[in-house]
Amino acid sequence: MFSGLIKFLETEDQLAGVLGHEIAHADRRHTSRSLQKEFGVSFLLSLLLGENPNQLAQIAASLGQLRFSREYEVEADEFSVRYLNSTPYSCDGAAGFFIKAAAQAPTSTPEFLSTHPNPGTRVEAIQAKAKELNCASRTTDNASFLELKRIL
């Protein structure tokens, strides 16, 4: 979390959504799971191809890691909604962040080459989960958040 992100956000719900997403990465142990998979794949490739896997094997391993990274992003988005469900915040706050981010920097990278899912897909999934849990569109007083942005 950094001040530039807080300045970029428009509502306290968006801030709660982004924080929920980042907390989900920690809670769901995405970093350690990613490292386990990365080293596991590298180990298997070294067994199959010898100690020096060729360039094609390295590319295949990298593309596999991108898929895991996208899966973790999707999981963090879902858990952000779940975490915020029991709070006064609109649980689809992270969707507002992705809508704004996508409008400012449209992506041109195909999803299969990216570490993150397509923003439009993420917004749809977040909003669908919020609808399922019936926790979207809550109204939060943004006065404290706006004061924080003013101070920054």
N, C-alpha and C positions, 0 to 999 in steps of 0.2 A: 504494500500500500504506500503510495507516495502522493505528495500534494498535487501534482499534475493530474492524477487520476481523479482526485476529489474535485478539482476545479472543472474537469471535463464532465462530471456527472451532473444531472439536473435535479435529482430528488434524493431524499434520504432512503427511499425504497430501493433505488438503484444502488446506492452504497451498501445497503444491507444485502442485496442480491449478489454483488461482487464479493463482499466479505464471506457470505455463505458459500460461494463457489470456491474461494481459496481455502476456507476451513475444510470443505469437503475433500480437497486434494490431500490435506494433512490427515484428516480423520480416516479416509479410505486408503491411506498409505500408498499413494500413487508413485511417489518418488522411489521408495524402496521396492515396490513391485516392478517398476520399470527397470531398475538396475538389475534385479534378479532375472528378468526376462532377457535383458540385453546381454548379460554375462552368460546366461544359459544358452542363448542362440550362438554367441561367439564360441563358446566351448564346444557345442555340437558341430559347428562348422569346422573347427580346428580338428576334431576327431575324424570327420568325414573327408576333409580336403587336405589334411596335413596342417602343419603349424602356420603356413602362410596362405590363407585362402586367397583366391584370385579376386580381381576387381568385381566380377559379376556376383560372386558370393557376398562381398561386402555391400554391394548395392541392394541385393535381396534382403540382407539382414536389416539395412537401414529402412527400406520400405516397410518391412514387418514392424519395426519400431514405430513408424509413423501411425500405423493402424492402431497400435496399443495406445499411443498418445491421444489419438482422436477418441478412442473408447473412454479413456480417463476423463477427457473434457466433457463428454456426454454425461458420464456418471456424476461429475462434479456439478454440472448444470442441474441434473435431476435432484441431487441431494441439497442443493441450495434452496430449491422450491420446498422440499420436505422440511428442512430446518426452519424456514421462515413461516411455515404453515402454523406453527404454534406461537407465533408472535403477532403483534399488531401491524406488522409490515405487510404490504402487498407481496405475496410470495413469488410473483413473476417479475420482481425488480430487476433481475439480471437481464431480462429480455430488453428492457429499456436501454441498457448499456449497449447491447449488441445492435440494436436498431440504430442508435446514434453512431456507433463505431463504423457500421457498414455504410451508412450514408456519407461519412467523411472519407472513407478509404475503401472504395469498392475493390473486392478481391479479383484477381485475375489468375491466381494459382489454382489448378485443378485440385479438388479436395483430396484425391488419393496421393498427392505430393505434399500435402500440408500436414502440420502437426495438429491443426485445429479443424473442427468441422466447419462447414459453410455457415456463416452467420444467420442467413435466412432459415436454414434448417434448425439451428439452435433456438431461434426465437419461437418457431412453431412448436418445437418439443417442450420448451419451458412453458409456453402459454397453454399447451395441451395438458401438461402435468398440473398446472395451477387450476385449470378448469376442472380436472378430475378430482382434485382435493378441495375444490370450492373455496379457494383462498386468494383469488386475484381481485384486483380493483378495490382494495381497501384504501382508505384515505388516511394519509399520515401528515401531520403538521410538519412542514419543512422549515419552520422559523429557525430552529437551532442549526440545522444543516446549512441554511443560507448564511447565517452568521459565521459559521466556521469557514465557508468559502470566502466571505468578505475579509476575514482576518488573514487568510492565506494570501 
